[in-house]
Amino acid sequence: MTPLASFALFLTSLFIGSEASRIEPRIYPPAILFTSLASLSLLGPTSIGFGLCMGSGWVLLNQVADRSFPLQ
């Protein structure tokens, strides 16, 4: 796989991981994160696993920060 194709796949996975996590914010982010971490552990570094991990992890981090430090 060329570096450009790998980068495009990573960006697509990042988008999917972050947007799918917003559909059901309490259930999907941990499920996507742990599934992608398991795939990274079993299959080694892949752009799909890393993108899903980054996208869902970012949404999960934002949710934890919003609950810990509410603005209102």
Secondary structure, DSSP 8 states (H G I E B T S, - for coil): --HHHHHHHHHHHHHHHHHHHHHSTTTHHHHHHHHHHHHHHHH-S-HHHHHHHHHHHHHHHHHHHHHHS---
